[in-house]
Amino acid sequence: MAQVSIADGELVIEVEGIDKVLAFKSRLAIPLHHVRGATADPGITHERKGVHAPGALVRGIIVAGTFHHDGERVFWDVRNPANAIVIELEHHSYRRVVIGVDDPAPTVTAIHAALDRDP
């Protein structure tokens, strides 16, 4: 699970618990001008992930870490597909960030509200 916050022109993702170890990352700070948008997408976990390096993939339990698929880097931290959101990025080392959050709809709404305020 991850916590999302927005401060000082950045989207901040804090990876929680043992997921920090499995994902090899505890925090992502992404400038808002690199964020294209966000969607709640429980079906995303059925997509091919590619090669994980570094990271963990235990089907049906957790997807965590950096995955390489079709020439793109994607960061994952999802345990429960129902809580998955996808954050699309541009001009960043990751193409997408796919994370599980406590409440997907309000998180996506908050991200879009921050993008609307960002100059």
OpenMM code with the backbone's topology and positions (N, CA, C; nanometers):
from openmm import Vec3, app, unit

residues = "MET ALA GLN VAL SER ILE ALA ASP GLY GLU LEU VAL ILE GLU VAL GLU GLY ILE ASP LYS VAL LEU ALA PHE LYS SER ARG LEU ALA ILE PRO LEU HIS HIS VAL ARG GLY ALA THR ALA ASP PRO GLY ILE THR HIS GLU ARG LYS GLY VAL HIS ALA PRO GLY ALA LEU VAL ARG GLY ILE ILE VAL ALA GLY THR PHE HIS HIS ASP GLY GLU ARG VAL PHE TRP ASP VAL ARG ASN PRO ALA ASN ALA ILE VAL ILE GLU LEU GLU HIS HIS SER TYR ARG ARG VAL VAL ILE GLY VAL ASP ASP PRO ALA PRO THR VAL THR ALA ILE HIS ALA ALA LEU ASP ARG ASP PRO".split()
positions = [
    Vec3(0.0849, -0.1175, 0.0000),
    Vec3(0.0000, 0.0000, 0.0000),
    Vec3(0.0890, 0.1232, 0.0000),
    Vec3(0.0365, 0.2291, -0.0584),
    Vec3(0.1115, 0.3541, -0.0660),
    Vec3(0.0230, 0.4697, -0.0229),
    Vec3(0.0868, 0.5732, 0.0271),
    Vec3(0.0193, 0.6978, 0.0620),
    Vec3(0.0599, 0.8034, -0.0395),
    Vec3(-0.0361, 0.8808, -0.0866),
    Vec3(-0.0106, 0.9840, -0.1855),
    Vec3(-0.0387, 1.1196, -0.1228),
    Vec3(0.0539, 1.2129, -0.1442),
    Vec3(0.0324, 1.3507, -0.1008),
    Vec3(0.0848, 1.4441, -0.2089),
    Vec3(0.0409, 1.5678, -0.2000),
    Vec3(0.0831, 1.6678, -0.2968),
    Vec3(0.1302, 1.7896, -0.2181),
    Vec3(0.2561, 1.8273, -0.2418),
    Vec3(0.3126, 1.9419, -0.1700),
    Vec3(0.4247, 2.0031, -0.2518),
    Vec3(0.4311, 2.1350, -0.2483),
    Vec3(0.5405, 2.2089, -0.3128),
    Vec3(0.5614, 2.1685, -0.4589),
    Vec3(0.4518, 2.1502, -0.5319),
    Vec3(0.4613, 2.1183, -0.6731),
    Vec3(0.5047, 1.9766, -0.7041),
    Vec3(0.4957, 1.8889, -0.6048),
    Vec3(0.5344, 1.7487, -0.6261),
    Vec3(0.4238, 1.6535, -0.5823),
    Vec3(0.4147, 1.5440, -0.6543),
    Vec3(0.3321, 1.4311, -0.6154),
    Vec3(0.4249, 1.3377, -0.5388),
    Vec3(0.3933, 1.3145, -0.4125),
    Vec3(0.4797, 1.2336, -0.3276),
    Vec3(0.4100, 1.1019, -0.2964),
    Vec3(0.4799, 0.9925, -0.3238),
    Vec3(0.4267, 0.8586, -0.2976),
    Vec3(0.5161, 0.7938, -0.1934),
    Vec3(0.4574, 0.7591, -0.0794),
    Vec3(0.5288, 0.6924, 0.0295),
    Vec3(0.4869, 0.5456, 0.0303),
    Vec3(0.5815, 0.4580, 0.0060),
    Vec3(0.5558, 0.3142, 0.0085),
    Vec3(0.5619, 0.2701, 0.1541),
    Vec3(0.4647, 0.1889, 0.1954),
    Vec3(0.4533, 0.1533, 0.3366),
    Vec3(0.4909, 0.0088, 0.3652),
    Vec3(0.5281, -0.0145, 0.4902),
    Vec3(0.5504, -0.1481, 0.5419),
    Vec3(0.6567, -0.2278, 0.4688),
    Vec3(0.6350, -0.3574, 0.4626),
    Vec3(0.7298, -0.4490, 0.3986),
    Vec3(0.7409, -0.4216, 0.2484),
    Vec3(0.6415, -0.3527, 0.1926),
    Vec3(0.6455, -0.3192, 0.0496),
    Vec3(0.7699, -0.2371, 0.0154),
    Vec3(0.8205, -0.1581, 0.1114),
    Vec3(0.9430, -0.0808, 0.0884),
    Vec3(1.0582, -0.1733, 0.0503),
    Vec3(1.0674, -0.2836, 0.1211),
    Vec3(1.1751, -0.3799, 0.0975),
    Vec3(1.1523, -0.4519, -0.0350),
    Vec3(1.0303, -0.4973, -0.0586),
    Vec3(0.9992, -0.5718, -0.1802),
    Vec3(1.0114, -0.4859, -0.3053),
    Vec3(0.9777, -0.3568, -0.2931),
    Vec3(0.9826, -0.2662, -0.4076),
    Vec3(1.1197, -0.2015, -0.4256),
    Vec3(1.2070, -0.2179, -0.3262),
    Vec3(1.3380, -0.1540, -0.3289),
    Vec3(1.3262, -0.0019, -0.3373),
    Vec3(1.2174, 0.0507, -0.2833),
    Vec3(1.1969, 0.1958, -0.2872),
    Vec3(1.0966, 0.2308, -0.1782),
    Vec3(1.1235, 0.3400, -0.1067),
    Vec3(1.0310, 0.3813, -0.0020),
    Vec3(0.9559, 0.5090, -0.0368),
    Vec3(1.0083, 0.5840, -0.1341),
    Vec3(0.9470, 0.7133, -0.1638),
    Vec3(0.9752, 0.7540, -0.3077),
    Vec3(0.8733, 0.8102, -0.3721),
    Vec3(0.8886, 0.8723, -0.5033),
    Vec3(0.8386, 1.0155, -0.4908),
    Vec3(0.9152, 1.1105, -0.5391),
    Vec3(0.8728, 1.2500, -0.5442),
    Vec3(0.8775, 1.2907, -0.6911),
    Vec3(0.7612, 1.3175, -0.7472),
    Vec3(0.7489, 1.3427, -0.8909),
    Vec3(0.6968, 1.4853, -0.9116),
    Vec3(0.7711, 1.5681, -0.9846),
    Vec3(0.7193, 1.7027, -1.0132),
    Vec3(0.5835, 1.6940, -1.0832),
    Vec3(0.4901, 1.7776, -1.0397),
    Vec3(0.3560, 1.7733, -1.0983),
    Vec3(0.3571, 1.7945, -1.2489),
    Vec3(0.4517, 1.8719, -1.3003),
    Vec3(0.4528, 1.8946, -1.4446),
    Vec3(0.4943, 1.7700, -1.5235),
    Vec3(0.5334, 1.6618, -1.4535),
    Vec3(0.5620, 1.5342, -1.5192),
    Vec3(0.4405, 1.4406, -1.5167),
    Vec3(0.3370, 1.4786, -1.4435),
    Vec3(0.2178, 1.3942, -1.4281),
    Vec3(0.1154, 1.4309, -1.5355),
    Vec3(0.0779, 1.3314, -1.6157),
    Vec3(-0.0222, 1.3527, -1.7215),
    Vec3(-0.1634, 1.3296, -1.6704),
    Vec3(-0.1790, 1.2402, -1.5744),
    Vec3(-0.3113, 1.2105, -1.5216),
    Vec3(-0.3098, 1.0852, -1.4376),
    Vec3(-0.4261, 1.0520, -1.3823),
    Vec3(-0.4388, 0.9339, -1.2975),
    Vec3(-0.5768, 0.8736, -1.3154),
    Vec3(-0.5838, 0.7424, -1.3023),
    Vec3(-0.7118, 0.6719, -1.3116),
    Vec3(-0.7142, 0.5580, -1.2110),
    Vec3(-0.8321, 0.5266, -1.1637),
    Vec3(-0.8508, 0.4049, -1.0847),
    Vec3(-0.8669, 0.2917, -1.1858),
    Vec3(-0.7915, 0.1840, -1.1688),
    Vec3(-0.7946, 0.0766, -1.2686),
    Vec3(-0.7695, -0.0592, -1.2032),
    Vec3(-0.8738, -0.1209, -1.1481),
    Vec3(-0.8555, -0.2508, -1.0838),
    Vec3(-0.8118, -0.3617, -1.1798),
    Vec3(-0.8351, -0.3450, -1.3094),
    Vec3(-0.7968, -0.4468, -1.4068),
    Vec3(-0.6512, -0.4420, -1.4479),
    Vec3(-0.5794, -0.3385, -1.4085),
    Vec3(-0.4399, -0.3213, -1.4505),
    Vec3(-0.3528, -0.4384, -1.4062),
    Vec3(-0.3865, -0.5011, -1.2958),
    Vec3(-0.3014, -0.6091, -1.2456),
    Vec3(-0.3029, -0.7317, -1.3358),
    Vec3(-0.3985, -0.7376, -1.4291),
    Vec3(-0.4033, -0.8502, -1.5226),
    Vec3(-0.3131, -0.8297, -1.6437),
    Vec3(-0.2619, -0.7079, -1.6605),
    Vec3(-0.1715, -0.6803, -1.7723),
    Vec3(-0.0359, -0.7449, -1.7475),
    Vec3(0.0356, -0.7661, -1.8565),
    Vec3(0.1729, -0.8161, -1.8449),
    Vec3(0.2574, -0.7106, -1.7755),
    Vec3(0.3409, -0.7553, -1.6853),
    Vec3(0.4259, -0.6623, -1.6108),
    Vec3(0.5631, -0.6476, -1.6742),
    Vec3(0.6106, -0.7506, -1.7390),
    Vec3(0.7453, -0.7482, -1.7946),
    Vec3(0.8446, -0.8071, -1.6963),
    Vec3(0.9677, -0.7639, -1.7094),
    Vec3(1.0768, -0.8149, -1.6251),
    Vec3(1.0908, -0.7245, -1.5037),
    Vec3(1.0952, -0.7851, -1.3862),
    Vec3(1.1123, -0.7029, -1.2665),
    Vec3(1.2591, -0.6994, -1.2274),
    Vec3(1.3058, -0.5771, -1.2107),
    Vec3(1.4467, -0.5586, -1.1750),
    Vec3(1.4670, -0.4180, -1.1215),
    Vec3(1.4770, -0.3949, -0.9977),
    Vec3(1.4520, -0.4888, -0.8887),
    Vec3(1.3037, -0.4883, -0.8507),
    Vec3(1.2604, -0.5952, -0.7878),
    Vec3(1.1221, -0.6014, -0.7446),
    Vec3(1.0769, -0.7419, -0.7123),
    Vec3(0.9487, -0.7522, -0.6789),
    Vec3(0.8905, -0.8808, -0.6409),
    Vec3(0.7574, -0.8992, -0.7117),
    Vec3(0.7329, -1.0197, -0.7563),
    Vec3(0.6059, -1.0555, -0.8184),
    Vec3(0.5643, -1.1910, -0.7642),
    Vec3(0.4610, -1.1900, -0.6811),
    Vec3(0.4020, -1.3134, -0.6296),
    Vec3(0.2558, -1.3068, -0.6704),
    Vec3(0.2231, -1.3776, -0.7773),
    Vec3(0.0891, -1.3685, -0.8361),
    Vec3(-0.0202, -1.3875, -0.7317),
    Vec3(-0.1154, -1.2950, -0.7365),
    Vec3(-0.2278, -1.2998, -0.6449),
    Vec3(-0.1980, -1.2437, -0.5075),
    Vec3(-0.0726, -1.2043, -0.4836),
    Vec3(-0.0373, -1.1527, -0.3509),
    Vec3(0.0194, -1.0111, -0.3593),
    Vec3(0.1236, -0.9906, -0.4406),
    Vec3(0.1850, -0.8583, -0.4496),
    Vec3(0.2624, -0.8417, -0.5799),
    Vec3(0.2584, -0.7199, -0.6295),
    Vec3(0.3454, -0.6761, -0.7385),
    Vec3(0.4135, -0.5512, -0.6842),
    Vec3(0.5449, -0.5535, -0.6721),
    Vec3(0.6155, -0.4397, -0.6136),
    Vec3(0.7518, -0.4226, -0.6782),
    Vec3(0.7849, -0.2986, -0.7112),
    Vec3(0.9167, -0.2681, -0.7639),
    Vec3(0.9116, -0.2119, -0.9045),
    Vec3(1.0269, -0.2100, -0.9668),
    Vec3(1.0419, -0.1569, -1.1018),
    Vec3(1.0319, -0.2706, -1.2018),
    Vec3(0.9467, -0.2511, -1.3021),
    Vec3(0.9274, -0.3510, -1.4066),
    Vec3(0.9555, -0.2862, -1.5417),
    Vec3(1.0121, -0.3636, -1.6311),
    Vec3(1.0461, -0.3175, -1.7654),
    Vec3(0.9613, -0.3958, -1.8654),
    Vec3(0.8815, -0.3221, -1.9444),
    Vec3(0.7922, -0.3865, -2.0407),
    Vec3(0.7802, -0.2974, -2.1638),
    Vec3(0.8065, -0.3552, -2.2800),
    Vec3(0.7974, -0.2819, -2.4069),
    Vec3(0.8776, -0.1519, -2.4051),
    Vec3(0.9965, -0.1578, -2.3462),
    Vec3(1.0851, -0.0425, -2.3445),
    Vec3(1.0489, 0.0652, -2.2438),
    Vec3(0.9539, 0.0377, -2.1572),
    Vec3(0.9122, 0.1358, -2.0578),
    Vec3(0.9402, 0.0847, -1.9173),
    Vec3(0.9703, 0.1775, -1.8271),
    Vec3(0.9863, 0.1451, -1.6855),
    Vec3(0.8566, 0.1818, -1.6132),
    Vec3(0.8071, 0.0882, -1.5344),
    Vec3(0.6841, 0.1099, -1.4589),
    Vec3(0.7108, 0.0718, -1.3141),
    Vec3(0.6733, 0.1607, -1.2221),
    Vec3(0.6841, 0.1288, -1.0802),
    Vec3(0.5512, 0.0731, -1.0322),
    Vec3(0.5569, -0.0401, -0.9613),
    Vec3(0.4376, -0.1067, -0.9088),
    Vec3(0.4466, -0.1204, -0.7569),
    Vec3(0.3328, -0.1040, -0.6906),
    Vec3(0.3161, -0.1439, -0.5508),
    Vec3(0.1678, -0.1707, -0.5290),
    Vec3(0.1246, -0.2921, -0.5634),
    Vec3(-0.0171, -0.3287, -0.5547),
    Vec3(-0.0312, -0.4645, -0.4880),
    Vec3(-0.1163, -0.4692, -0.3878),
    Vec3(-0.1546, -0.5950, -0.3242),
    Vec3(-0.2994, -0.6302, -0.3601),
    Vec3(-0.3874, -0.5338, -0.3507),
    Vec3(-0.5295, -0.5551, -0.3767),
    Vec3(-0.5673, -0.4825, -0.5055),
    Vec3(-0.5982, -0.5549, -0.6129),
    Vec3(-0.6311, -0.4908, -0.7402),
    Vec3(-0.7442, -0.3884, -0.7307),
    Vec3(-0.8393, -0.4084, -0.6403),
    Vec3(-0.9514, -0.3152, -0.6262),
    Vec3(-0.9052, -0.1753, -0.5857),
    Vec3(-0.7865, -0.1655, -0.5280),
    Vec3(-0.7349, -0.0365, -0.4808),
    Vec3(-0.6303, 0.0241, -0.5740),
    Vec3(-0.6146, -0.0313, -0.6935),
    Vec3(-0.5083, 0.0124, -0.7841),
    Vec3(-0.5431, 0.1422, -0.8556),
    Vec3(-0.4443, 0.2317, -0.8607),
    Vec3(-0.4545, 0.3501, -0.9454),
    Vec3(-0.3315, 0.3535, -1.0355),
    Vec3(-0.3487, 0.4148, -1.1517),
    Vec3(-0.2397, 0.4276, -1.2482),
    Vec3(-0.2123, 0.5764, -1.2674),
    Vec3(-0.0880, 0.6151, -1.2476),
    Vec3(-0.0466, 0.7537, -1.2673),
    Vec3(0.0424, 0.7563, -1.3903),
    Vec3(-0.0018, 0.8280, -1.4923),
    Vec3(0.0718, 0.8384, -1.6187),
    Vec3(0.1705, 0.9539, -1.6090),
    Vec3(0.2945, 0.9292, -1.6528),
    Vec3(0.3996, 1.0303, -1.6443),
    Vec3(0.4589, 1.0590, -1.7818),
    Vec3(0.5226, 1.1749, -1.7934),
    Vec3(0.5995, 1.2092, -1.9129),
    Vec3(0.7289, 1.2762, -1.8679),
    Vec3(0.8322, 1.2602, -1.9480),
    Vec3(0.9628, 1.3195, -1.9178),
    Vec3(1.0129, 1.2794, -1.7789),
    Vec3(0.9943, 1.1547, -1.7456),
    Vec3(1.0350, 1.1018, -1.6152),
    Vec3(1.0977, 0.9649, -1.6382),
    Vec3(1.1749, 0.9173, -1.5414),
    Vec3(1.2376, 0.7861, -1.5582),
    Vec3(1.1347, 0.6730, -1.5614),
    Vec3(1.0197, 0.6905, -1.4966),
    Vec3(0.9092, 0.5950, -1.5055),
    Vec3(0.8054, 0.6469, -1.6038),
    Vec3(0.7461, 0.5573, -1.6779),
    Vec3(0.6369, 0.5925, -1.7697),
    Vec3(0.5038, 0.5944, -1.6961),
    Vec3(0.4912, 0.5004, -1.5998),
    Vec3(0.3704, 0.4913, -1.5184),
    Vec3(0.4085, 0.4497, -1.3773),
    Vec3(0.3215, 0.4857, -1.2850),
    Vec3(0.3299, 0.4387, -1.1475),
    Vec3(0.1958, 0.3720, -1.1193),
    Vec3(0.2007, 0.2465, -1.0784),
    Vec3(0.0789, 0.1710, -1.0481),
    Vec3(0.0865, 0.1339, -0.9012),
    Vec3(-0.0041, 0.1913, -0.8214),
    Vec3(0.0020, 0.1698, -0.6772),
    Vec3(-0.1363, 0.1375, -0.6219),
    Vec3(-0.1361, 0.0719, -0.5075),
    Vec3(-0.2587, 0.0495, -0.4333),
    Vec3(-0.2704, 0.1558, -0.3255),
    Vec3(-0.3877, 0.2159, -0.3144),
    Vec3(-0.4130, 0.3192, -0.2141),
    Vec3(-0.5387, 0.2828, -0.1357),
    Vec3(-0.5552, 0.3452, -0.0196),
    Vec3(-0.6721, 0.3151, 0.0639),
    Vec3(-0.8035, 0.3446, -0.0068),
    Vec3(-0.8099, 0.4581, -0.0745),
    Vec3(-0.9353, 0.5015, -0.1354),
    Vec3(-0.9063, 0.5582, -0.2744),
    Vec3(-0.9157, 0.4762, -0.3789),
    Vec3(-0.8736, 0.5181, -0.5127),
    Vec3(-0.9435, 0.6422, -0.5691),
    Vec3(-1.0749, 0.6497, -0.5624),
    Vec3(-1.1465, 0.7601, -0.6266),
    Vec3(-1.1049, 0.8971, -0.5718),
    Vec3(-1.1036, 0.9182, -0.4404),
    Vec3(-1.0613, 1.0486, -0.3894),
    Vec3(-0.9132, 1.0789, -0.4186),
    Vec3(-0.8310, 0.9766, -0.4238),
    Vec3(-0.6894, 0.9975, -0.4549),
    Vec3(-0.6744, 1.0474, -0.5977),
    Vec3(-0.7448, 0.9839, -0.6906),
    Vec3(-0.7407, 1.0267, -0.8313),
    Vec3(-0.7953, 1.1689, -0.8435),
    Vec3(-0.9033, 1.1989, -0.7743),
    Vec3(-0.9621, 1.3331, -0.7777),
    Vec3(-0.8627, 1.4367, -0.7252),
    Vec3(-0.7940, 1.4060, -0.6171),
    Vec3(-0.6947, 1.4980, -0.5601),
    Vec3(-0.5798, 1.5234, -0.6570),
    Vec3(-0.5356, 1.4186, -0.7251),
    Vec3(-0.4273, 1.4344, -0.8235),
    Vec3(-0.4725, 1.5261, -0.9362),
    Vec3(-0.5922, 1.5042, -0.9876),
    Vec3(-0.6418, 1.5887, -1.0969),
    Vec3(-0.6637, 1.7331, -1.0518),
    Vec3(-0.7092, 1.7518, -0.9293),
    Vec3(-0.7271, 1.8874, -0.8760),
    Vec3(-0.5917, 1.9582, -0.8674),
    Vec3(-0.4878, 1.8873, -0.8245),
    Vec3(-0.3549, 1.9460, -0.8160),
    Vec3(-0.3016, 1.9801, -0.9554),
    Vec3(-0.3303, 1.8951, -1.0526),
    Vec3(-0.2867, 1.9231, -1.1901),
    Vec3(-0.3569, 2.0462, -1.2458),
    Vec3(-0.4832, 2.0642, -1.2102),
    Vec3(-0.5582, 2.1823, -1.2561),
    Vec3(-0.5028, 2.3105, -1.1951),
    Vec3(-0.4489, 2.3018, -1.0724),
    Vec3(-0.3903, 2.4199, -1.0059),
    Vec3(-0.2475, 2.4478, -1.0484),
    Vec3(-0.1761, 2.3432, -1.0966),
    Vec3(-0.0358, 2.3579, -1.1314),
    Vec3(-0.0229, 2.4403, -1.2602),
    Vec3(0.0600, 2.5464, -1.2585),
    Vec3(0.0699, 2.6311, -1.3781),
    Vec3(0.1326, 2.5617, -1.4968),
] * unit.nanometer
topology = app.Topology()
chain = topology.addChain("A")
for resn in residues:
    res = topology.addResidue(resn, chain)
    for name in ("N", "CA", "C"):
        topology.addAtom(name, app.Element.getBySymbol(name[0]), res)
